[in-house]
Amino acid sequence: MRPGGPGAVTSAPPVRNSGVAVLSQTFFHVGIVVARLEESLEHLAATLGVRFAPTTVVDSPVLAADGTRTAVPLRFAYSLDAPHLEVIEEVPGSVWVCNPHSNLHHIGYWAEDFGGEHRRLVGSHCPVEIAGWAGADPEPALYTYHADPLGIRVELVDAALRPLMEAGWEAARAAAAEGTVP
């Protein structure tokens, strides 16, 4: 075939960074929402061969885009090895629900400059869907979910949480190696 002729294969020009911060170096997990947590963890472990940390049960602080503050009861587990799967049991009436298209919920990144990355995403037409909060501070804290125009949800996690989360994964890996993880 001749270049540019009928049936010719062409490629798109390479995508170039526009000079904004790139999150690719801080990617650490993919969040999946499921209907039944334990059943899903067993299925993913058998299918993908991944191991999971013990289930976390927490009332997660949620700051809605309209400023409403609530706490949502969450049950979730992370896989032990990076990049992590975060498997979250759905909570009807919240952002954590299964949907008919895909239960891939979000892509998560560590944010060293949490406030700066949050503002950069908002400025890039990725508004905050929900965020964590702490105390009376009106600014998001701990995490944010940004709704991308392509329908991809991006989660920023404050890198200050990284040592705590990594220590938890390490303890769970050690317990799994000793056979003491349920």
SERO-4910 file (N, C-alpha, C, O; in steps of 0.05 Angstrom, whole numbers):
BEGIN
 pado doro    nc1    nc2    nc3   cac1   cac2   cac3    cc1    cc2    cc3    oc1    oc2    oc3
  Met    A     17    -24      0      0      0      0     17     25      0     39     25     11
  Arg    A      7     45    -13     21     70    -13     14     86     13     -8     85     22
  Pro    A     33    100     23     27    117     46      5    137     39      6    150     18
  Gly    A    -15    138     56    -37    157     52    -58    147     33    -79    160     29
  Gly    A    -54    124     20    -73    113      1    -95     98     15    -95     97     40
  Pro    A   -114     87      0   -136     72     12   -126     49     29   -108     34     20
  Gly    A   -136     46     53   -128     25     71   -101     30     86    -92     13    101
  Ala    A    -90     53     81    -64     59     95    -69     62    125    -90     72    133
  Val    A    -50     54    140    -51     56    169    -36     82    177    -13     86    169
  Thr    A    -50     99    191    -37    123    201    -37    123    231    -53    109    243
  Ser    A    -20    138    243    -20    140    272    -24    169    280    -18    188    265
  Ala    A    -35    172    303    -40    198    314    -14    211    323      4    196    330
  Pro    A    -12    237    322     12    249    332     15    244    362     -5    240    376
  Pro    A     40    243    372     43    237    401     30    259    418     30    283    410
  Val    A     20    251    441      8    270    460     31    283    475     49    269    485
  Arg    A     30    308    477     51    323    490     41    335    516     17    344    517
  Asn    A     58    336    536     51    349    561     50    379    556     68    391    545
  Ser    A     28    392    565     25    420    561     40    437    582     36    461    583
  Gly    A     57    425    598     72    440    617     60    439    645     73    449    664
  Val    A     37    427    649     25    424    675     37    400    689     49    383    676
  Ala    A     34    399    715     44    376    730     32    350    720      9    349    712
  Val    A     48    329    719     39    303    709     37    285    733     55    282    749
  Leu    A     14    271    736      9    254    759     20    226    754     18    209    773
  Ser    A     30    219    731     38    192    725     57    180    745     57    156    749
  Gln    A     74    196    757     94    186    776     82    179    803     95    166    820
  Thr    A     57    188    808     45    183    834     21    165    834      7    163    854
  Phe    A     16    151    811     -6    132    809     -1    110    829     21     99    831
  Phe    A    -23    102    844    -19     80    862    -42     61    864    -39     39    875
  His    A    -66     68    854    -88     49    856   -110     54    837   -113     76    826
  Val    A   -127     33    833   -151     35    818   -173     27    837   -172      6    850
  Gly    A   -194     43    839   -217     37    856   -239     23    841   -246     32    819
  Ile    A   -250      2    853   -272    -13    840   -294    -15    861   -289    -22    884
  Val    A   -319     -9    853   -342    -11    871   -356    -37    865   -361    -44    842
  Val    A   -363    -52    886   -375    -78    883   -400    -80    901   -403    -65    921
  Ala    A   -418    -98    895   -442   -101    910   -437   -116    937   -448   -108    958
  Arg    A   -420   -136    937   -415   -152    961   -385   -154    964   -371   -167    948
  Leu    A   -374   -142    985   -345   -140    988   -331   -167    990   -313   -173    975
  Glu    A   -339   -183   1010   -324   -208   1015   -325   -227    991   -304   -238    983
  Glu    A   -348   -230    979   -350   -247    955   -332   -236    933   -320   -252    919
  Ser    A   -331   -210    929   -315   -198    908   -285   -202    914   -270   -207    895
  Leu    A   -277   -198    939   -249   -202    946   -240   -231    940   -219   -236    930
  Glu    A   -257   -250    947   -251   -278    942   -249   -283    912   -231   -297    903
  His    A   -267   -272    897   -267   -275    868   -241   -263    856   -228   -276    839
  Leu    A   -235   -239    863   -211   -226    852   -185   -240    860   -167   -242    845
  Ala    A   -184   -250    885   -161   -265    894   -158   -291    877   -136   -297    869
  Ala    A   -180   -305    873   -178   -330    857   -172   -324    828   -157   -339    815
  Thr    A   -185   -303    817   -182   -297    788   -155   -284    782   -142   -292    762
  Leu    A   -147   -265    798   -123   -249    792    -99   -257    808    -76   -249    802
  Gly    A   -103   -273    829    -80   -282    845    -70   -260    864    -47   -261    872
  Val    A    -87   -240    870    -78   -218    888    -86   -225    916   -106   -239    921
  Arg    A    -72   -214    935    -77   -216    964    -88   -190    974    -79   -169    964
  Phe    A   -105   -191    993   -117   -166   1004   -111   -162   1033   -109   -182   1048
  Ala    A   -108   -137   1041   -106   -130   1069   -133   -135   1082   -153   -137   1068
  Pro    A   -134   -136   1108   -160   -139   1122   -179   -115   1114   -170    -94   1107
  Thr    A   -204   -121   1115   -224   -101   1108   -223    -77   1128   -221    -81   1152
  Thr    A   -224    -53   1117   -226    -29   1133   -255    -21   1134   -269    -20   1114
  Val    A   -264    -14   1158   -291     -4   1162   -288     23   1175   -276     26   1196
  Val    A   -299     44   1162   -295     71   1172   -319     89   1164   -331     85   1143
  Asp    A   -324    109   1180   -343    130   1172   -326    151   1159   -311    166   1172
  Ser    A   -327    152   1132   -310    170   1117   -322    198   1115   -345    202   1108
  Pro    A   -306    219   1123   -316    246   1121   -319    254   1092   -300    250   1076
  Val    A   -342    264   1084   -348    272   1057   -357    301   1056   -376    309   1070
  Leu    A   -343    317   1039   -350    344   1034   -361    345   1006   -346    342    987
  Ala    A   -387    350   1003   -400    351    976   -393    377    962   -385    396    975
  Ala    A   -397    377    936   -391    401    920   -407    425    930   -398    448    927
  Asp    A   -431    421    942   -447    443    951   -439    452    980   -452    469    991
  Gly    A   -418    439    991   -409    447   1018   -421    430   1041   -413    434   1064
  Thr    A   -439    412   1035   -451    395   1055   -430    376   1066   -416    363   1050
  Arg    A   -429    373   1092   -411    354   1105   -426    331   1117   -446    335   1131
  Thr    A   -417    307   1111   -430    283   1122   -408    263   1127   -384    268   1122
  Ala    A   -415    240   1138   -398    217   1141   -412    194   1128   -435    189   1134
  Val    A   -398    180   1111   -409    157   1097   -396    131   1108   -371    129   1108
  Pro    A   -412    112   1117   -400     87   1126   -389     71   1103   -404     63   1085
  Leu    A   -363     66   1103   -350     51   1081   -338     25   1091   -328     23   1114
  Arg    A   -338      5   1074   -323    -20   1078   -307    -24   1052   -318    -24   1030
  Phe    A   -280    -27   1056   -263    -31   1032   -238    -46   1040   -231    -48   1064
  Ala    A   -224    -56   1020   -198    -69   1024   -180    -62   1000   -189    -60    978
  Tyr    A   -155    -59   1006   -134    -55    986   -119    -81    981   -116    -97   1000
  Ser    A   -111    -86    956    -93   -108    951    -66   -101    964    -60    -78    969
  Leu    A    -51   -122    970    -26   -118    985     -3   -107    968     14    -93    978
  Asp    A     -4   -112    942     19   -104    926     11    -83    906    -11    -82    896
  Ala    A     30    -65    900     26    -43    881     29    -52    853     44    -71    847
  Pro    A     15    -39    834     -6    -20    839    -30    -33    852    -37    -56    845
  His    A    -43    -19    871    -64    -31    887    -91    -31    874    -97    -13    858
  Leu    A   -107    -51    881   -136    -50    875   -149    -42    902   -143    -53    923
  Glu    A   -166    -22    900   -182    -14    924   -210    -23    917   -223    -13    899
  Val    A   -220    -43    932   -246    -54    927   -265    -44    949   -261    -48    973
  Ile    A   -286    -29    940   -304    -15    958   -332    -26    956   -342    -29    934
  Glu    A   -344    -32    979   -372    -42    978   -390    -18    973   -387      3    986
  Glu    A   -409    -21    955   -426      1    947   -443     11    971   -450     -4    989
  Val    A   -448     37    971   -465     50    991   -486     66    976   -481     88    966
  Pro    A   -511     54    974   -532     68    959   -536     96    969   -535    102    993
  Gly    A   -541    114    950   -545    142    957   -520    159    959   -521    182    966
  Ser    A   -497    146    954   -471    160    956   -458    159    928   -469    149    909
  Val    A   -434    169    927   -418    167    902   -408    139    898   -400    132    875
  Trp    A   -408    122    919   -398     95    917   -420     75    910   -429     60    928
  Val    A   -429     75    885   -450     57    876   -441     42    851   -426     53    835
  Cys    A   -451     18    848   -447      3    823   -463     17    801   -483     29    807
  Asn    A   -454     15    776   -469     26    754   -470      6    731   -455    -13    731
  Pro    A   -488     10    712   -492     -9    691   -470    -10    670   -469    -28    654
  His    A   -452     10    671   -431     11    650   -405     -1    658   -393    -17    644
  Ser    A   -396      6    682   -370     -4    692   -369      3    721   -378     24    730
  Asn    A   -357    -15    736   -354    -10    765   -326     -1    771   -318      1    795
  Leu    A   -310      6    750   -285     20    754   -293     47    764   -307     62    750
  His    A   -286     54    788   -296     78    801   -277    102    799   -286    124    793
  His    A   -251     97    803   -232    120    802   -204    110    798   -197     86    802
  Ile    A   -187    128    791   -158    124    789   -145    142    810   -150    166    810
  Gly    A   -129    130    828   -119    145    851    -90    152    849    -73    136    840
  Tyr    A    -83    176    858    -56    187    857    -49    199    884    -66    211    898
  Trp    A    -24    196    892    -13    211    915     -9    240    906     -1    245    883
  Ala    A    -15    258    923    -10    287    917      8    299    938     -1    304    961
  Glu    A     33    304    931     52    317    949     42    345    956     44    354    979
  Asp    A     33    359    935     22    386    939     -8    384    936    -19    391    915
  Phe    A    -21    373    957    -49    366    955    -66    390    946    -82    387    927
  Gly    A    -63    413    959    -79    437    952    -73    446    923    -92    453    909
  Gly    A    -48    446    916    -40    455    889    -51    436    867    -61    446    847
  Glu    A    -49    410    872    -59    391    852    -89    393    850   -101    391    828
  His    A   -102    396    873   -131    399    873   -139    424    857   -157    422    840
  Arg    A   -126    446    861   -133    471    846   -126    467    816   -141    478    799
  Arg    A   -105    453    810    -97    449    782   -119    432    767   -126    438    745
  Leu    A   -129    411    781   -149    395    768   -175    411    765   -188    409    744
  Val    A   -183    426    785   -207    443    782   -203    462    759   -222    467    743
  Gly    A   -180    474    756   -174    492    734   -172    479    707   -174    492    687
  Ser    A   -170    452    707   -169    437    682   -196    425    675   -198    405    661
  His    A   -217    437    685   -245    429    680   -251    402    692   -267    386    681
  Cys    A   -239    396    715   -245    372    730   -255    380    758   -240    381    777
  Pro    A   -281    387    760   -291    397    785   -291    375    807   -290    351    801
  Val    A   -291    385    831   -292    366    854   -320    355    856   -340    369    855
  Glu    A   -321    329    857   -347    315    861   -352    312    891   -373    320    901
  Ile    A   -332    302    906   -333    301    935   -304    303    945   -285    300    929
  Ala    A   -301    309    970   -275    310    983   -276    303   1012   -298    303   1023
  Gly    A   -254    296   1023   -252    292   1052   -251    319   1066   -246    339   1053
  Trp    A   -256    319   1091   -255    344   1107   -244    337   1134   -245    315   1144
  Ala    A   -233    358   1147   -222    355   1174   -229    380   1190   -223    402   1180
  Gly    A   -241    377   1213   -247    400   1230   -265    420   1216   -282    413   1201
  Ala    A   -261    446   1222   -278    467   1211   -266    479   1185   -278    497   1174
  Asp    A   -243    470   1177   -230    481   1153   -248    476   1128   -256    454   1123
  Pro    A   -254    498   1114   -272    495   1090   -258    482   1066   -272    474   1047
  Glu    A   -232    479   1067   -217    468   1044   -218    437   1046   -219    426   1067
  Pro    A   -217    424   1022   -216    395   1022   -192    385   1037   -171    398   1038
  Ala    A   -195    361   1050   -172    349   1065   -173    319   1059   -194    308   1054
  Leu    A   -150    307   1061   -146    278   1059   -148    267   1030   -129    254   1021
  Tyr    A   -170    272   1017   -174    262    990   -194    280    975   -210    294    987
  Thr    A   -194    279    949   -214    291    932   -220    273    909   -203    258    899
  Tyr    A   -245    273    900   -253    259    875   -260    282    855   -276    299    861
  His    A   -246    281    832   -251    301    811   -264    287    788   -256    266    779
  Ala    A   -286    299    777   -300    288    755   -288    299    729   -290    323    723
  Asp    A   -275    282    714   -263    289    688   -284    290    666   -303    274    667
  Pro    A   -281    308    647   -301    310    625   -304    284    609   -324    280    596
  Leu    A   -284    266    610   -285    241    596   -301    220    612   -304    197    602
  Gly    A   -309    227    636   -323    208    653   -305    192    671   -314    173    684
  Ile    A   -280    200    672   -260    186    689   -259    202    715   -255    226    715
  Arg    A   -262    188    737   -260    200    763   -231    198    773   -219    176    773
  Val    A   -219    221    780   -191    221    790   -192    227    820   -204    246    829
  Glu    A   -179    210    836   -177    214    864   -149    223    871   -129    211    864
  Leu    A   -147    246    885   -122    254    897   -122    246    926   -142    251    940
  Val    A   -101    234    935    -98    227    963    -74    242    974    -52    241    963
  Asp    A    -78    257    995    -56    273   1007    -33    254   1014    -36    235   1029
  Ala    A     -9    260   1003     14    244   1007     22    242   1036     38    224   1044
  Ala    A     12    259   1053     17    257   1082      6    231   1093     16    222   1114
  Leu    A    -14    219   1080    -25    194   1088     -9    170   1079    -13    147   1089
  Arg    A     10    174   1061     24    152   1049     39    134   1069     37    110   1068
  Pro    A     55    146   1088     69    128   1107     50    111   1123     56     87   1128
  Leu    A     27    122   1132      8    106   1147     -4     83   1130     -5     61   1140
  Met    A    -11     90   1106    -23     69   1088     -3     48   1081     -9     24   1081
  Glu    A     22     56   1074     42     37   1067     50     19   1091     55     -5   1088
  Ala    A     50     30   1115     55     14   1139     34     -7   1143     39    -30   1150
  Gly    A      9      1   1138    -13    -18   1140    -11    -41   1120    -15    -64   1126
  Trp    A     -3    -34   1095      1    -55   1074     24    -73   1082     22    -98   1078
  Glu    A     45    -62   1092     69    -78   1100     61    -97   1123     69   -120   1122
  Ala    A     46    -87   1142     38   -104   1164     20   -127   1154     22   -150   1163
  Ala    A      2   -121   1135    -15   -141   1124      1   -161   1108     -6   -185   1108
  Arg    A     21   -152   1093     38   -171   1078     53   -190   1097     55   -214   1092
  Ala    A     63   -178   1119     78   -195   1138     59   -215   1151     66   -239   1154
  Ala    A     34   -207   1158     15   -225   1169      7   -247   1149      4   -270   1157
  Ala    A      5   -240   1123     -2   -259   1103     21   -280   1100     16   -303   1096
  Ala    A     46   -270   1101     69   -288   1099     70   -308   1122     79   -331   1119
  Glu    A     60   -299   1146     60   -316   1169     34   -333   1171     32   -351   1188
  Gly    A     16   -328   1152    -10   -342   1152    -29   -334   1173    -47   -349   1180
  Thr    A    -27   -309   1182    -45   -299   1203    -66   -280   1193    -81   -269   1209
  Val    A    -68   -275   1167    -89   -258   1156   -113   -276   1150   -110   -297   1137
  Pro    A   -136   -267   1158   -160   -284   1153   -166   -287   1124   -185   -300   1116
***
